[in-house]
């Protein structure tokens, strides 16, 4: 199968999953997207995504924040796009192709280089307490896979990191 055919099939399967009625997953499983960011393997929880888009135009912005690629339009909303590899502290070998629209507010898109596959794994294969790089890390879990382990990117932690990079002050717990 060609790369274009594979991309089309992945996009159709992903889009169809949002159109189908919610299904009850096997108890004790988690759905993940296996991705590559900065030529490194990661996983993202599918529940933390509102959509995945290839080749979406990103309009650059003048900024001193290296990870901010610019903004992109999603259903009439202008959304900031951050390079996931740069946020995780990796060199960025080339412009990322894929955008994950993160679930939640305010809107946020994360750019990554490759969408490898969709995974449904037993919860027993997710290892909690993974220290992926210190106190500011966005990596707290890892998934064990037959082809190797992948750190799981904690999208809410990435959102907090982006807020700090943008100079926003954290909202006190009692206000939330």
C-alpha positions as CSV (number, residue, x, y, z in Angstrom):
1,X,0.0,0.0,0.0
2,X,1.3,3.4,-0.9
3,X,1.9,6.1,1.7
4,X,-0.9,8.2,0.3
5,X,-3.3,5.1,0.5
6,X,-2.2,4.4,4.1
7,X,-2.7,8.1,5.1
8,X,-6.2,8.1,3.4
9,X,-7.1,4.8,5.2
10,X,-5.9,6.1,8.6
11,X,-7.8,9.4,8.1
12,X,-11.0,7.7,7.1
13,X,-10.8,5.2,10.1
14,X,-10.1,8.1,12.5
15,X,-12.9,10.3,11.1
16,X,-15.3,7.3,11.1
17,X,-14.5,6.7,14.8
18,X,-16.0,10.1,15.7
19,X,-19.2,9.5,13.6
20,X,-19.9,6.1,15.1
21,X,-21.9,5.7,18.4
22,X,-19.6,5.5,21.4
23,X,-18.6,2.0,21.9
24,X,-17.8,0.3,25.2
25,X,-14.2,-0.8,25.1
26,X,-13.0,-3.9,26.8
27,X,-12.6,-3.2,30.4
28,X,-9.0,-2.4,31.2
29,X,-7.8,-1.1,27.8
30,X,-6.6,2.3,26.6
31,X,-6.5,3.7,23.0
32,X,-3.4,5.4,21.9
33,X,-1.9,7.0,18.8
34,X,1.7,5.9,18.2
35,X,3.5,9.0,16.8
36,X,7.0,10.3,16.2
37,X,8.2,13.7,17.2
38,X,11.7,14.8,16.4
39,X,12.5,11.2,15.2
40,X,11.6,9.8,18.6
41,X,8.7,7.5,19.3
42,X,5.8,8.6,21.6
43,X,2.2,7.7,22.3
44,X,-0.7,10.1,22.8
45,X,-4.0,9.1,24.5
46,X,-6.8,9.2,21.9
47,X,-9.2,10.5,24.6
48,X,-7.1,13.7,24.8
49,X,-7.5,14.4,21.1
50,X,-10.3,16.2,19.2
51,X,-8.9,15.4,15.8
52,X,-5.7,14.6,13.8
53,X,-5.0,16.5,10.6
54,X,-2.2,16.0,8.0
55,X,-0.7,18.8,6.0
56,X,-2.8,21.6,7.6
57,X,-1.5,25.1,6.7
58,X,0.2,26.9,9.7
59,X,0.6,30.6,9.5
60,X,3.9,31.6,11.2
61,X,3.9,34.3,13.9
62,X,6.8,36.5,15.1
63,X,7.7,35.0,18.5
64,X,10.7,34.3,20.7
65,X,9.1,30.9,21.7
66,X,10.9,28.4,19.6
67,X,8.2,25.7,20.0
68,X,5.4,28.0,18.7
69,X,5.0,27.3,14.9
70,X,2.2,29.7,14.4
71,X,-1.6,29.4,14.1
72,X,-4.0,27.2,12.1
73,X,-7.7,27.3,11.5
74,X,-10.0,24.6,12.8
75,X,-13.8,24.9,12.2
76,X,-13.6,28.7,12.2
77,X,-11.3,28.9,15.2
78,X,-7.7,30.2,15.1
79,X,-5.6,27.8,17.2
80,X,-2.0,28.1,18.3
81,X,0.2,25.3,17.0
82,X,3.2,24.1,19.0
83,X,5.9,21.7,17.8
84,X,5.8,18.7,20.2
85,X,9.4,17.8,19.6
86,X,10.6,21.3,20.6
87,X,8.3,21.2,23.7
88,X,9.9,17.9,24.7
89,X,13.4,19.4,24.3
90,X,14.4,17.7,21.1
91,X,16.0,19.2,18.0
92,X,13.5,19.6,15.2
93,X,14.9,17.9,12.1
94,X,12.2,19.1,9.7
95,X,8.8,20.7,9.7
96,X,6.1,18.5,11.3
97,X,3.4,17.1,9.0
98,X,0.6,16.2,11.5
99,X,-1.4,18.3,13.8
100,X,-3.3,16.9,16.8
101,X,-6.1,19.2,18.0
102,X,-6.0,18.7,21.8
103,X,-9.2,18.2,23.6
104,X,-10.1,20.9,26.1
105,X,-9.8,24.7,26.3
106,X,-8.3,26.9,25.4
107,X,-7.7,25.4,21.9
108,X,-4.3,24.0,21.3
109,X,-2.7,22.0,18.4
110,X,0.4,19.9,18.7
111,X,2.5,19.3,15.6
112,X,4.4,16.0,15.2
113,X,6.3,14.3,12.4
114,X,4.8,10.8,11.8
115,X,1.5,9.1,12.7
116,X,2.6,5.5,13.0
117,X,-0.6,3.7,14.0
118,X,-3.6,3.4,16.3
119,X,-3.2,1.2,19.4
120,X,-5.5,-0.5,21.8
121,X,-3.5,-1.9,24.7
122,X,-4.3,-3.4,28.0
123,X,-3.9,-1.0,31.0
124,X,-1.4,-3.5,32.4
125,X,1.0,-2.5,29.6
126,X,0.9,1.2,30.7
127,X,3.6,1.9,33.3
128,X,2.8,4.8,35.6
129,X,5.5,6.8,37.4
130,X,7.8,7.1,34.4
131,X,10.2,10.0,34.9
132,X,10.6,11.4,31.4
133,X,12.9,14.3,32.1
134,X,12.5,16.0,35.4
135,X,9.9,18.1,37.3
136,X,8.6,20.0,34.2
137,X,8.3,16.8,32.1
138,X,5.2,16.0,30.1
139,X,6.0,12.3,30.2
140,X,4.6,10.5,33.3
141,X,3.7,7.1,31.7
142,X,5.1,4.6,29.3
143,X,3.5,1.9,27.2
144,X,5.1,-1.5,26.7
145,X,4.8,-2.6,23.1
146,X,6.3,-5.6,21.2
147,X,8.4,-3.3,19.1
148,X,9.7,-1.3,22.1
149,X,8.5,1.1,24.8
150,X,7.0,4.5,24.1
151,X,6.6,7.3,26.5
152,X,3.0,8.6,26.7
153,X,2.7,12.4,26.3
154,X,0.5,13.9,28.9
155,X,-1.5,16.4,26.9
156,X,-2.8,18.4,30.0
157,X,0.8,18.7,31.2
158,X,1.8,20.0,27.7
159,X,-1.0,22.5,27.9
160,X,0.4,23.8,31.3
161,X,3.9,24.0,29.8
162,X,2.5,26.0,26.8
163,X,0.8,28.4,29.3
164,X,4.1,28.9,31.1
165,X,6.0,29.5,27.9
166,X,3.3,32.1,26.9
167,X,3.8,33.9,30.2
168,X,0.4,33.0,31.7
169,X,0.2,32.7,35.4
170,X,-1.3,29.5,36.8
171,X,-4.9,29.8,38.0
172,X,-5.2,29.1,41.8
173,X,-7.1,25.8,42.5
174,X,-9.8,27.6,44.5
175,X,-10.7,29.7,41.3
176,X,-11.0,26.7,39.0
